[in-house]
């Protein structure tokens, strides 16, 4: 039996926020300890589907994302961190796989449909503004996975349709060209999606409701002071419901040792919202302090980031070249060495 390979990716559209950290990064830290090959792709090509006219932004975010990942504890000795665009075999496989998927099937993908709807709500765009690159990014993801024989893919439930599209492509390819591609399996996260400071079910930069690992102490204080609390609590000594308060929600993430006290005092009117927010600010900054210190180190040593990215990308590409050569042999388009 061939060794399992874990592959995950993140688009460099901004810094890592708490939603990413608790929803994904913590899982990555555990996975890198199990001894299996583990690839972390910084998917800059897919980021360009939304930012094709802002290449400087994507370029900057690639390094920012690498800094965040390393500062959180992703170990380049255990995890191969690489840049998608620097592995041209991925783009090559994307072209091959595009012949195996119809336009109508891409439009029916639930994840694509949801993201298209969000784009229209945010920017008022109609269907005619959807680019080929955006619509076809599930095909690119299939290339990401199969280029490294990814067999275990950490995903949230909202990403399952994308993985199923990859599995369809793999089955169709293998049916036509022979058994060469590995059909990946989902590794579902048991961490629920982290809500935003405003109570929105999703935390995101575009929604303005996120706490980022790169935020300063002052900015975190400002954001938490504006967080949603129980709207029925008017006076300091009013009894409140912590279950509808986003401040208590974040206490549950970073203040576990004091959680029962916070909950009891809130319910019994013994805790004002301002005092509760100030305690959360202190706990949040304590939680982020070691990450912040590592970030500062990497910001002062950009050469260390470049070395990690170069070595990881070189290692990843060597695998992708081998896989792509085998794929082309099965497609009968490898004419000579």
Secondary structure, 3 states (H helix, E strand, C coil): CCCCEEEEEECCCCCCEHHHHHHHHHHHHHHCCCCCEEEEEECHHHHHHHHCCCHHHHHHHHHHHHHHHHHHCCCCCCCEEEEHHHCHHHHHHHHHHHCCCCHHHHHHCHHHHHHHHHHHHHHCCCHHHCCHHHHCHHHHHHHHHHCCCCCEEEECHHHHHHHHHHHHHHHHHHHHHCCCCCCCEEEECCCCCCCCCCCCCCCCCCCCCCCECCCCHHHHHHHHHCCCCCCCCCCCCCCCCHHHCHHHHHHHHHCHHHHHHHHHHHHCCCCCHHHHHHHHHHHHHHHHHHHHHHHHHHHHCHHHHHHHHHHHHHHHHHHHHHHHHHHHHHHCCCCCC
